[in-house]
C-alpha cells in the first residue's frame, strides 16, 4: 500500500491550531466556539482550502464551510476558471502552480506546448 505524502503544515495554521487547543482545554462543556476563532479559521480556509484547514483544526468540514460562506471568504476551490489565450507554437511562457499547502511548480515552456491541463492535474493530485 502506498502512503500519502506528509505535507508541512503552514505556520499560520499551526498557530491557530494552538489557539483552538487552548480554548478546548479551558472551555466549559457545551460552550460554542468563539466568533474570533471561527473568523480566523474561515480566513485560513480561504488561503489553504477547507479540508486541510478543517483537518488541522479538528473542525467539522461542513461547519467550517458555513463559516467561510458566512464571512464571504473565497476559498481556492471557489475562484473563477481562467482560460488562457492560444499561444503561438514559437512562443515561450512560464506557468506557476501552487497548492494550499504551499507546494509549487514552475514550468518554463518553449516551442510546442505540452498538455498543461494534464500537468496541472498530476501536480494537484500527487500523492
C-alpha positions in Angstrom: 0.0 0.0 0.0 1.4 3.4 -1.0 1.1 6.1 1.7 0.3 9.7 1.2 3.0 12.3 1.4 3.1 14.1 4.7 2.9 17.8 3.9 4.3 20.5 6.1 1.6 22.5 7.9 1.9 26.3 7.4 2.9 28.2 10.5 -0.2 30.4 10.5 -2.4 27.2 10.6 -0.3 25.8 13.4 -0.6 29.0 15.5 -4.4 28.9 15.1 -4.4 25.2 16.0 -2.7 26.1 19.2 -5.3 28.7 19.9 -8.1 26.1 19.3 -6.3 23.6 21.6 -6.0 26.2 24.4 -9.7 27.1 24.0 -10.7 23.4 24.1 -8.6 22.8 27.2 -10.3 25.6 29.1 -13.8 25.6 27.8 -16.9 24.7 29.7 -19.0 21.7 28.5 -21.3 22.8 25.7 -19.7 26.1 25.1 -19.7 27.2 21.5 -16.5 28.1 19.5 -15.9 31.9 19.9 -16.6 34.1 16.9 -12.9 35.2 16.8 -11.7 31.6 16.3 -14.4 30.9 13.7 -13.4 34.1 11.8 -9.7 33.2 11.9 -10.4 29.6 10.8 -12.6 30.9 7.9 -9.8 33.3 6.7 -7.2 30.5 6.7 -9.6 28.2 4.9 -9.7 30.8 2.2 -5.9 30.6 2.0 -5.3 26.9 2.4 -8.6 25.2 1.5 -11.4 23.9 3.5 -10.3 20.3 4.0 -6.7 20.9 5.1 -7.9 23.7 7.5 -10.7 21.6 9.0 -8.3 18.6 9.4 -5.6 20.6 11.2 -8.0 22.5 13.4 -10.1 19.4 14.1 -13.3 21.1 12.9 -16.2 19.7 11.0 -15.8 20.4 7.3 -19.4 21.5 6.8 -19.4 23.7 9.9 -16.2 25.4 8.6 -17.8 25.8 5.2 -20.8 27.6 6.7 -18.4 30.0 8.4 -16.5 30.6 5.2 -19.8 31.4 3.5 -21.0 33.5 6.4 -17.9 35.8 6.2 -17.9 35.9 2.4 -14.4 34.4 2.1 -13.5 32.9 -1.2 -11.8 29.5 -0.9 -9.3 28.4 -3.6 -11.9 26.0 -5.0 -14.4 28.8 -5.5 -12.1 31.0 -7.6 -13.2 31.6 -11.1 -11.9 29.5 -14.0 -9.2 31.3 -16.0 -8.9 30.5 -19.7 -5.5 31.1 -21.3 -5.4 32.6 -24.8 -3.9 30.4 -27.6 -0.2 30.6 -27.6 1.7 30.5 -30.9 3.9 27.5 -31.2 7.1 29.5 -31.4 6.3 31.4 -28.1 7.6 30.7 -24.7 5.8 31.2 -21.4 6.0 30.5 -17.7 3.2 28.8 -15.8 3.3 28.6 -12.0 1.0 26.4 -9.9 0.6 26.3 -6.1 -1.5 24.2 -3.9 -3.0 25.0 -0.5 -0.1 23.5 1.5 2.5 25.8 -0.2 3.9 23.3 -2.7 4.6 24.9 -6.0 5.6 24.0 -9.5 7.0 26.4 -12.2 7.0 25.4 -15.9 9.1 27.4 -18.4 7.8 26.3 -21.8 9.3 27.0 -25.2 8.0 25.9 -28.6 5.3 23.3 -28.8 3.2 23.3 -25.6 2.6 20.0 -23.7 -0.8 19.2 -22.2 -0.7 21.8 -19.5 -4.1 20.7 -18.1 -2.7 17.1 -17.5 0.5 18.6 -15.9 -1.7 20.6 -13.5 -3.9 17.6 -12.7 -0.8 15.5 -11.9 0.6 18.2 -9.7 -2.6 18.7 -7.6 -3.4 15.0 -7.4 0.2 14.0 -6.5 0.3 11.5 -3.6 
